[in-house]
Amino acid sequence: MTTTRMAAALAVLSATALSAQAADLAAGRALVEKYNCASCHGKDFNSPIDPAYPKLAGQHADYLKHALVAYRRGDSAMNGRTNAIMSAQAKPLTDQDINNIAAYLHSLPGTLVLRK
């Protein structure tokens, strides 16, 4: 199996594992408080301090999981993302932490809307 195929297989397995774990909203809330996510994304996670920062409240949990895993991987890995702040925040997170954070942020009321 080539390195590319192995990396793709691992990415699918990782995404499947993240989806299979039950989320704990209270743990997700504790983690966003611990990592002080509101300092950039706003106290309601819907009013970031800079327009370039995303609104997180009500965001799709799958997207949030993908983004956090990509920041955790960093820019040297396949499908990784680079951002000095977010990479440092995501590095210590476990798959369960990411699942909990994504579920919590998804559960919050937000202004994200789907255009029709």
FISE-266953 format. One line per 10 residues: number of its first residue (from 1); for each residue x, y, z of C-alpha. Coordinates in nm, 4 decimals, m for minus. Layout:
// FISE-266953
NUM) X:Y:Z ~ ...
END
This chain:
// FISE-266953
1) 0.0000:0.0000:0.0000 ~ 0.1398:0.3379:m0.0953 ~ 0.1984:0.6123:0.1582 ~ m0.0799:0.8203:0.0042 ~ m0.3301:0.5348:0.0281 ~ m0.2266:0.4619:0.3856 ~ m0.2705:0.8286:0.4803 ~ m0.6139:0.8342:0.3159 ~ m0.7160:0.5152:0.4971 ~ m0.6003:0.6596:0.8298
11) m0.7950:0.9810:0.7648 ~ m1.1130:0.7809:0.6999 ~ m1.0597:0.5715:1.0128 ~ m0.9945:0.8825:1.2209 ~ m1.3115:1.0512:1.0943 ~ m1.5100:0.7344:1.1622 ~ m1.3722:0.7130:1.5149 ~ m1.4609:1.0765:1.5830 ~ m1.8167:1.0196:1.4611 ~ m1.8627:0.7032:1.6667
21) m1.7836:0.8621:2.0034 ~ m2.0738:1.0009:2.2053 ~ m2.0347:1.3721:2.2708 ~ m2.0420:1.5308:2.6155 ~ m2.1665:1.8894:2.5892 ~ m2.0581:1.9799:2.9426 ~ m1.7064:1.8567:2.8700 ~ m1.7065:2.0556:2.5448 ~ m1.8079:2.3701:2.7308 ~ m1.5353:2.3130:2.9901
31) m1.2768:2.2761:2.7135 ~ m1.3728:2.5953:2.5280 ~ m1.3501:2.7764:2.8619 ~ m1.0167:2.6131:2.9458 ~ m0.8654:2.7102:2.6102 ~ m1.0300:3.0554:2.6222 ~ m1.1781:3.0225:2.2739 ~ m1.4039:3.3221:2.3439 ~ m1.1033:3.5545:2.3488 ~ m1.0945:3.5368:1.9674
41) m1.4340:3.3969:1.8667 ~ m1.6425:3.6170:2.0998 ~ m1.8117:3.5452:2.4306 ~ m2.1147:3.4031:2.2489 ~ m1.8956:3.2339:1.9822 ~ m2.0991:3.4340:1.7325 ~ m1.9170:3.7691:1.7427 ~ m1.5451:3.7193:1.6750 ~ m1.3043:3.9993:1.7602 ~ m1.1863:4.0102:1.3980
51) m1.4066:3.9562:1.0914 ~ m1.1493:3.7095:0.9582 ~ m1.2160:3.4750:1.2510 ~ m1.5039:3.2331:1.2039 ~ m1.8298:3.2325:1.3931 ~ m1.8485:2.9011:1.5760 ~ m2.1944:2.9036:1.7372 ~ m2.4294:2.6770:1.5455 ~ m2.1580:2.5662:1.3022 ~ m2.1885:2.2111:1.1703
61) m2.0191:1.9708:1.4113 ~ m1.8588:1.7765:1.1249 ~ m1.6928:2.0926:0.9944 ~ m1.5657:2.1857:1.3407 ~ m1.4221:1.8363:1.3893 ~ m1.2512:1.8458:1.0511 ~ m1.1026:2.1898:1.1175 ~ m0.9705:2.0987:1.4633 ~ m0.8176:1.7741:1.3380 ~ m0.6547:1.9633:1.0495
71) m0.5080:2.2216:1.2895 ~ m0.3871:1.9394:1.5139 ~ m0.2105:1.7772:1.2159 ~ m0.0404:2.1020:1.1188 ~ 0.0768:2.2040:0.7755 ~ 0.3262:1.9226:0.7318 ~ 0.0574:1.6520:0.7212 ~ m0.1947:1.5642:0.4540 ~ m0.5081:1.7801:0.4861 ~ m0.3446:1.9818:0.7610
81) m0.3974:2.3489:0.8348 ~ m0.1548:2.6034:0.9622 ~ m0.2285:2.8871:1.2010 ~ 0.0046:2.9610:1.4899 ~ m0.2721:3.0128:1.7442 ~ m0.5110:2.7387:1.6353 ~ m0.2394:2.4789:1.5835 ~ m0.1103:2.5357:1.9363 ~ m0.4643:2.5150:2.0749 ~ m0.5501:2.1945:1.8856
91) m0.2264:1.9973:1.9401 ~ m0.3121:1.8680:2.2904 ~ m0.6738:1.7783:2.2047 ~ m0.7778:1.4149:2.1951 ~ m1.0342:1.2833:1.9479 ~ m1.2909:1.2827:2.2300 ~ m1.2036:1.6442:2.3188 ~ m1.2602:1.7457:1.9574 ~ m1.5894:1.5588:1.9451 ~ m1.7069:1.7280:2.2659
101) m1.6022:2.0775:2.1541 ~ m1.7688:2.0347:1.8149 ~ m2.0940:1.9118:1.9699 ~ m2.1003:2.1947:2.2238 ~ m2.0354:2.4696:1.9692 ~ m2.2878:2.3157:1.7293 ~ m2.5521:2.3224:2.0048 ~ m2.5211:2.6992:2.0565 ~ m2.7587:2.9440:1.8888 ~ m2.5888:3.1311:1.6090
111) m2.6509:3.3509:1.3106 ~ m2.5103:3.1145:1.0505 ~ m2.7753:3.0578:0.7889 ~ m2.8076:2.8545:0.4751 ~ m2.8898:3.0720:0.1751 ~ m3.1780:2.9424:m0.0288
END
